């Protein structure tokens, strides 16, 4: 299940990267238009649909954030262990 979710999120990220290749090239008016369109669609939802849209967005956002944080922590741990091992070997 976890692997499926990771693959799904990776697919979504790739699709978004292809669909919006030059986000930095967007002007403020373009971004405001995109956000306005999303807000209009969200405002048109009934309360149950808003709940599920928020839950889905929160779930995906938390998965992405936790995945990135765990990767950073693992890399930091490996770097620390490597550094300590290096210091141990140099002092011998």
N, C-alpha and C positions, 0 to 999 in steps of 0.2 A: 504494500500500500504506500509506504514512504517513497519507494523508488518511483512508483507511478506518479505521485504528486510532484516529485522533483522533475521528472521528465515533462509533465504537463506544464509546470511553471517555466521550464527551459523553453518549451515550445512557444508559450505565450510571449516570453521575452524576445525570442527570435522573430516572431511575427510582428511584434511592436517595433523592433529595431528595423525591420524591413519596411513596415508601413510608414514609419516616421524617421527616415534616415538622417535628416539634418534638423534636429530639434533646435540647435543653437542658431540656425539660420531663420527660424521663425521670428516674426516681429511681434511686438506686444499686442497688436490688434489681432493677429492670427491666434495667439494663445488665448486672448480674451474671448474670441469667437468660439474656440474649442471648448473652453470652460463654460461659456454661456450655453452652448448646445447640450453639454452634459447636465448642467443645472436644470435646463428646461425639461429634459427627459426624466430626471430624478424627481422634479416637482410634480410631474404628471403621474407618478406612481401612487398607488394606494398605500396605506400604512403597513400592511403585511409585506408588500413588495419592497418598500423602503427598508424594512427590517432585514429582509433576506439579502438585499443589495449591500447594505452596510455590513452584515455578517460576512458575506463573501469577500468584500473588499478588505475587511479587517483580518480575515483568515489569511488571505493571500499576502497582505502587507506584513503580517507578523511572521509568516513562513519565510519571506524574502529577507526580512531583517534578522531573524534568528539564524538563518542559514549563513548569511554574510558574517554575523558576529561570531558564530562558532568556527567558521573558517579562519577568521582573523585570530581567534584565541588559539586554535591549533597551530597555526604558523608561528605565533609568538612563543608558544610552549616549545616547539621544535627548535626555534632559534635560541631560546634560553638554555635548553639542555645541551645543544651543540656548543654554545659559548662556555658553559661550565665544564663540559668534557674537554674542550680545547685548553682551558686554564689548568685543568688537572693534568693533562698530558704534557703541557709546557713546563709545569713546575716539577715534574718527575725527572 
